Amino acid sequence: QNYACEDCGISIEELTPRLFSFNSPFGACPTCTGLGVQLKADPALIVPDESKSILDGAITATGWASIRSDGISRMYFEALSKRYRFSLTQPYGTLSDEVKNVILYGTGGEKLELHYDQPRGKGVLYQAFEGICHNLERRYQETQSDASKKEIEGLMTPCPCPACRGRRLRPEALAVTVGGKSIYDATTLPVDEALAFFDGLALTGNQRIIAAQILKEIHARLGFLQSVGLSYLTLSRASGTLSGGESQRIRLATQIGSSLMGVLYILDEPSIGLHQRDNDKLLATLQRLRDLGNTLIVVEHDDDTMRAADYLIDIGPGAGALGGQVVACGTPEEVMANPNSLTGQYLSGKRTIPLPAQRRRGNGKWLTVRGARENNLKNIDVSIPLGTFTCVTGVSGSGKSSLVNEVLYKSLGAALNRMKVRPGKHDAIEGMEQLDKVIAIDQSPIGRTPRSNPATYTNLFNLIRDLFASTPDAKARGYNAGRFSFNTKGGRCEACGGDGMLKIEMHFLADVYVPCEVCRGKRYNRETLEVRYKGKNIADVLDMTVDEALEFFSAVPNICDKLTTLRDVGLGYVKLGQPSTTLSGGEAQRVKLATELSRRATGRTVYILDEPTTGLHADDVRKLLEVLQRLTDGGNTVLVIEHNLDVIKCADYIVDLGPEGGVGGGTVVACGTPEEIAACDASYTGQYLKKYLK
């Protein structure tokens, strides 16, 4: 009787934890099944350019893109133009809101007079028009084809569920409040505010006794998240939107909560994405885990973490085939004193990344974002000087990725590269006419299959195949460049399809790869391998490192140029035919940079990099900086989100966001040269940057 209302006719089952879980059918919103969002067709993606007319292709939606030539869609639009009195040749932007609404969402059941004239005959049909948005959504639900689903998905964006308005739970669960807040309201608070809310709960005597243990647990867990530098995160944040470093630190907070002893913890670069201010909190947490009686092995390039370690093991001396040895081990002081350790030399200050001789002023033109409001950005205006190397800095969660990736990159991508994306909330972007393209260089793999390698990605392999096809041997046999491709029939080994390896499916275990017994991993058939250039066949060339290939092809300028850029970005040790799936994130990023360096500079390109120093040693950071400076010297603009102070000190211009993370961020704290940022007392970045500028 306590959970029913006779007047309203509503009854609620007894309150249990499952009622408050969006992963349970008892608590999830029935409309969106607890997701909080639904995929809806997005008018901005269906009509990206409103200056075009319908006949000229204003509508880019699949199935409706060729109205001029397609009989059925033309029939519908001619009937619509007649009924609603508009022209198919006028710009889409000049159509009335009523007409746009009919085109996108249909006639609401009202039938149109459709005139058809086909080889089978002609006549008149009376049929309603469902609207392009409804048409796409219906086809998305009905289609069995993954390719069609993916194509239609490109025209859709996630929208809040109309029933729960993005809150994921059924109304009965949201009606229960504690301290005036529903469970949804409580989980949308950042960790700092959630702590204050639960500490400030006013409970009566009995309530306090019941809640004591629960509140103790909540307080402890929120405290752990705060101690690993995640106080800016909300509890309801989707895990897919977290960076690698944030996910790792959440798992770390879980381990602190378990208070285990005698455990070996292995951490792979936990400082990724952390500002120096938050790094201090992370180190204190790691030391606390150690003091509980645990052992921590940390793979790390961060100076502060290495100095805080009890014992260092330095592996090297080089990378790839040049590494794999223990160069030095001992306390940080012992490693610093070891002349063979490159890491030790950077730690001790014997080697440093030099400051640039002078800062570029740019070409006098600016790219300005007006009224950026995405996520926690507070309606800010940000200007970036073109023709410079600019860094966007700030504490973790201050809004750097929202500004650069969501607003700037997506807006430039949609305008310059015809990307189908919805940019983050902002008013306008000025200065776009000064640019011709935007390129994001991230650490994602350069290919998803072992067939992709540095030689194919940089187009170097095309030149090498052309060279082999021009040898007397190849000409005598009638071989063209295609004969030397392991992706096409003719020259490749057909036993393994040019993979060089055979996959043996182990069903319940991981797949096992074994070398092909016919070609012994060389990928080509015997006839192809008989063609040689300077005594080497095509398989021998793919097995060469970049440094070896430079010497081998020294007489071929166009091949030499591409190999030189690969060596310049510090990849001299990588084999030309090394499968891209075996490259690290930093190596894949540098292959992409080498490809950009080998192109002719237009001076009107913006390169965007999000924390490019992730996973890089101090010496690799030096090489990366040289590449970025070369790209900027070509007149291009390089925009980098970064926490690494060695990169920040080399920038021409800095935009520092903050002052805090989450709700406390999203404003511009300071902007200017590194020296100007260091002079700003309000900037946390500036405080840490001072000692690097001496």
NORWO-V185066 format. One record per helix or strand of 2 or more residues. SS is the DSSP state (H for helix, E for strand). FROM is the first residue (numbers start at 1). LEN is the number of residues. If there is no record, write none. Layout:
[[SS;FROM;LEN] [SS;FROM;LEN]]
//
This chain:
[[E;4;2] [E;10;2] [H;17;4] [E;37;5] [H;43;4] [H;71;14] [H;92;3] [H;97;9] [E;111;8] [E;121;8] [H;132;11] [H;146;8] [E;156;5] [H;171;4] [E;177;2] [E;181;2] [H;183;5] [H;191;9] [H;205;23] [H;239;3] [H;244;15] [E;264;5] [H;276;16] [E;295;5] [H;303;6] [E;312;5] [H;320;3] [E;325;6] [H;332;6] [H;342;7] [E;366;7] [E;380;6] [E;389;6] [H;400;17] [E;428;3] [H;432;3] [E;437;4] [H;454;4] [H;460;10] [H;472;6] [H;481;4] [E;501;4] [E;512;4] [H;526;4] [H;538;5] [H;546;7] [H;557;12] [H;580;3] [H;585;13] [E;605;6] [H;618;16] [E;637;5] [H;645;4] [E;653;6] [H;662;3] [E;667;6] [H;674;5] [H;684;10]]
//
